[in-house]
Amino acid sequence: MRRSLNKMQNARLPMAGMAVAWLLVVGVVIAGCGTAPTPENQDEPLELAAAMGGDTLGYARADQVREFDFPTDYGAHPDYKTEWWYFTGNLFSDEGRRFGYEMVVFRTAMAPEDTTQTPIASDWTTRQLYMGHFSLADPETGDFHAFERFSRGGAGLAGAESPPFRIWLNDWTMASMDAFNPDELFPIRLQAQEDGVAIDLTLNAIKPIVLQGDRGWDPKGAGAGNASYYYSFTRMETTGTVTIPDGTFDITGQSWKDHEWSTSALGPDETGWDWFALQLDDGRDIMYYQLRREDGSVSPFTGGSFIEVDGSKRHLTTGEVELIVLDTWQSDVSGAEYPVRWELNIPAEDLALEISAVQPNQELNVSVRYWEGAVDISGRYGDQPASGVGYVELTGYDTQQLPQ
């Protein structure tokens, strides 16, 4: 049912559900629960572009701006092929320990709904399959704990619903805590545990919801429907506990939530992305993703958002952000070379930042290999110093050169 990659030496994967579908059909459908292929029992991990291919016929498409309907849109959209609920955060204890966490659940439809067939009356009948990733970075020791699990959506093993908001994959859960107001999303409780590593966190939004892209419709490439519906909560006050083999720590910190759904894939010449979720200490936030082509150049569908203290958003278009790699790290497990320190400039905001991984080894060596890690931020905003924390995701680097 699960696989542990505890204390690795060395993706949240937007649109990675195509890979999930292939893996789950092979390893989960018959048994009910399954383990993903590991580097020891498959020749190579899936390449991102190949993993994100597949038939899209019969699925709903993100082909235009839509009206969002909350709280319903906090839950699942089963007519779309791919969906994910993604949380990351930087956490601090009174003892001075620091942790970075990722918890994400992916949903993938194995087939579009067939309205011509009478459904089979069984709790096990489902078109939906789920994958979860849970990771914890511990910069004090340099340990990186990463876990992956899978389940079908039938028989109550995994699912997603709202209202009330609840996403679960066995005993990993993301759920609203307000039992008296089912339409309310916050506070949210996150619970995940594996092999002596656990989080039990309570999240409360500090800022309002952000509809990314064009009012929540976020194109990722050319062609109708090659886009996602995408919203974020970019700043959530976080309290709770972190458990590692050394003990349990009371923590406080900040988290970020993304929710996307789509039926789409990378373009034929796009092999990965660099995604940044940055929380500045002055209360401003930045979301930026840079799609990369096979030759390492930047796709014109790159974009992001600049979120002010009051939650208002300005869309960042291609070319407004300059991203320069300053340092890299090579994984002993995969051999992939990842950026781990960057310069990020937004001239229109007179903002210049340096972003550094809190530890280089934050690679998840899972079904589709990627790097997802906590970062520190320093720099300047106009003539004032800038600082903060964030999370970065890097995909496709085990098959592609660094961006130029």
N, C-alpha and C positions, 0 to 999 in steps of 0.2 A: 504493500500500500504506500510505502514511502521510501525515500532514499536520503541518507544523511551524508553531507560533505563537511564534517566537523573539522574546524581548525585548518582550513585549506591554506596552502602556501600562496597561493596566488592571490533574462534579461529581464524589473518592470520592462516588458517588451511591447511597446505599442505595435499593434497589428501582428503579434506573434502567435495569435490563436490558430493560424493555418498550420503552423508546426505542431501545435498541441493536438489538433484534430488527427493528424497522421499518426502521431505517437499513441494517442489514446485508443484509436480504432484497433491498432495492433495489440496493445498491452492491456486494455481495460474492458472492452465491450463484453467479452465472454466471461471474464472472471468477476467483474463488478468493481474491482479495485486493481490497480497495477502499479508497477514501477517503471519509470522511464528507462530507455536504454542508457547505459553508462558508458564512459570512455573505455571501460574494460571489455564490454560486450557488443560494441559496434565499431565498425572500421573507423569512422570519423563522425564528429558531431554534425548535425545538419547545418548546411550553409544557409544564411539568413534569406537570401533572395529565393533559393529553391524552396525553403520551408514555407515561405509566404505566398507561394503559388497555389494553384488549385482552382477548382470549378466554383464560380460565383453565381451560376445560373439558378434562378429560383429564390434567391435571398433578397431581402430588402436592401436598398442602397442609400448611402448618404450622399444624395445628389442635389440637395438644395437646402437653403435655410429653412428651419422648422421652428415651431413654437415649442418650448420646453414645458413639461407638465410635471411639476413637483407637488407631492413627494413620489409620484409614480416613477419618474425618470431617475430616481435614486436606485431603482431596482433593475431587473433584467429586461433585455430587449431581444427575445429569442428568435425573432425573424431575421436578425442580422447575424452574420457568420461568426463574428469575433467581438468580445467585450472583455474589459478588465476593470477591476477596482483596485486602486494602488495607493498605498500609504508609505511614506518615508519620514524619517525625523532624526534630529540630533538631541540626545538626552544626556543629562548631567546629574550626578549624585552629590550629596552633601560632603561625601568623602573625597570629592575631586575626581571621581572616575567619569569618563566620557564614553558614550556608546552611540553608534549609528545603527538604525534599523530599517529594514524593508519588509513589508508584508503586502503581498499582491495575490489576488485570485483572478484567474482567467476563465472565461466561459467560451466554449466553441461548439457551434452546431455541426453535427456530423452530416446532416442533410437538411434541405429546406422542408418546410411543412408540406405534406401531400394531402390536400383537401379532398382528393378523390377516393382516399382509402379510409376505412373505418378503423379508428385506433384500437389496438389490442388492450383489453382491460387487465392491466397488470401494473403493480407499483414499480416494477423494474423497467417498464417501457419509457424510453426517453430519447430525444434527439440531442440532448445537451451533455457535454462532458466538461469537466473542470480540472484545472491545474493550479496549484498554489506554490508560491515561493516565500520563504521566510529566511532572512539573513540578519546577522548581528555582527557589527564590527566592534572590536575592543582594542583601541589604539594603545592602551597602557601595556598590554601583553603582545600586541601584534596579531592576536588570533582573529580569524574570520570564520564564523559559523554560518553554514548555508544548508538549507534543506529544501526538498522538492517532494510534492505528493500529488496524486491523481485520484479522481473518482468520477463515476458516472453521476448524472443528475437524478437518477431514480432512487426509490426506496428511502428517501430522506437522507442519503449519504452526503449530498452536496446540493447547493442551490443558492438562489438569489431572489429576494422579494422586497417589495415596499408598496404601501406601508403595512406594518412598521418595517423599517429598514433592517434587513438581516442578510448577510452573506456568510455561507459556511462551507467548509470542506472538512468533513468529519468533525473533530473538536477544535479546529481553527475557526475562529468566528470574528466577524465585524458586525456590530449590531448597535442600534439605538438603545439607549438606557431609559428613555422616558416612557414608562409603561402607561401613563395616564393620557398622553398625547401622541398617538401613533403616527400622526403626520409630521412630528418633529424629528429632525435628523439627529440633532445634538442633545445631550452628549453622546458620543460614540465610544463603545468599548471594544478594544482589540485584544484578542487572546490567542496566543500560539505557543506551543511548547514541543520540544523534540530533544531527546538525548541530553537532558539536564540543562537545556537552554530554553528560556521562556521570556515572553513579554506579557504583561497585563496592564494595559494603558487606557486612560480616559482622555478623550479629546473634546475640546470645546472651541468652536470657531471664533476667531478674533475679527475676521474680515468677512464680508458677504461673498457669495458665490461669484465666480468669474467665468463667463462664457467665452471660451477661447475662439480664436479665428474670427470669422464673420458671424457674430451673434450665436456662437456655439458650433458653427459648421466650419470645419478645418480641412481644406484641401491638402492632400499629400502628394498629388501628381496630376498629370494630364489625363483627360478622359472623364466622362460622367461617372460619378459614384466613387472615384478614387479619393476618398475623403473620410473623415470620421466626425461624429458628434462628440464634443469634448468640452467638459467643464471642470473647474478646479475649486478647491478651497485651499488657498495658498498659505494660510497661517492659522494654525490651531494650537492653542495652549494645551500642553500635554503633561499629565501626571501619572504616577503608577509605580510599577516595579519591573526591574530587569533581573533575571536569574541566569547566572552562569555557573560553571562548576566551582568557582571560588566562593559563591554565596549569592544572596539576594540583596539588591540595592534599591532604595527609594529614589525616584528620579523626578526631575522636572525638565521641560524642554519645549520644543516646537515641532510640529508635524505639518505635512503637506499631503493633500488628497487629490488624485486625478481619477476621473471616470470617463472612459471612451468606449464607443461602440461603432462598428463599421462592417462593411463587406468590401474589402479592398486589399491591395498588395503594393509593395514597392514597384516602381517602374523598372523596366528591364535593365537600365543602366545604373540603378541605385542599389547599393549593397549594405547600407547601414546608416546609423545616425549617432550624433552626440546630443544628449538632452540635458538641460540644466534647469534645476529648480532652486532658486537663490533667494534667501531671506536676509535682507540687510538689517542691521541693528537700528537704523533710523525708521523702520517700519515699512519700507518699500520692498517689493518683491519683483523678481524677474523670472519668466519662463521663456526659454529659448531652445529650439531644436534646430540642428544643422544636418540636413540629409546629405549623404555623401554618394558620389558617383563612383564607378569602378576605377577611374583614374585618380581618385582622391579629391576631385574638385567638388564645389558646393552646388547642390541642386537649386534651381530657382524656386522650388516649393518650400524652402527653408523659411522659418518665421518664429514668432513668439509674441510676448506681451510684457508690458511694463505696468505694474500695478502700484498705484499710489497708496499712501497711508490710509486714506478713506475708502479704499477698495475700488476706486475708478480705474479703468484700464485703457491703455493706449496700445493698439496693435503694432507690433514690430514687423516690418516687411523685409524681404530679402535685400541684403546690402546695407541695412541700418546697423548691423552688429558686426564687429570685427573680432574674430576668434583666432588667436595665435597659440600654438602649442609651444610650451617652454621646456617641458621635460617629459620623459616617457619611462615606462616600466615594462619589463618582459616577464611573462608568467612562466614559472618553472613547470607548470602542469601542461598548459596548452602550447607554449611557445609564442603566443600572441603578444604583440607589443601595443600597449595602451598609453594614450596621453594620461598624465597624472598631475600636470600643472599647466595652467593656461593664463593668457592675458585676454580679457574680454572688454572691449570698448564699445560704448554707445555714444558717438560724437554728438548727436542731437540732444542728449541729456547731460553732456559734459561729464560723463561717467567713465572711469578707467579702473578696472578691477583685476586683481591677481587671485586666481582660484587654485587651491592646492588640496590634494587628497590627504585626509588625516592619516591614512596608511596606504601604501601602494597596493597591497594584496587584498583587493575586494572583488575578485573575479568569481562569478558563479559558474562552476563547471557542471552545468546541467544540460537539459535536452537541447537547447539552443544556447551556446556559450555566450556570456556577456559579462560586462563589468558594471557594477552598480555600487556607488560608494559615497560616503559622507565626505564633505569638503569644508575647508575654511576659506573665508573671503577677506581680503584686505584691498586697500586702494584709496581712491579719492572720488568725491562727488562734488564737482565744481572746485572750490577752494577748501572744502571740508574733508577730513578723513572719512573713509568708508570701511566698514567691516561687517561680518556676518557669517552665516553658516548656510549649508545647502546640501543638495544631493545631485549627483551626475550619473547618467547612464550612457554606456558606450556599447554599440552593437556592431557586428560585422568585422571586427579587427583581426580575427583569426584567418581571414581570407583576403584582406585589403590593406594597401599601404596607407600610411598616415596622410591626412589632408595637407595639401601644399599651401 
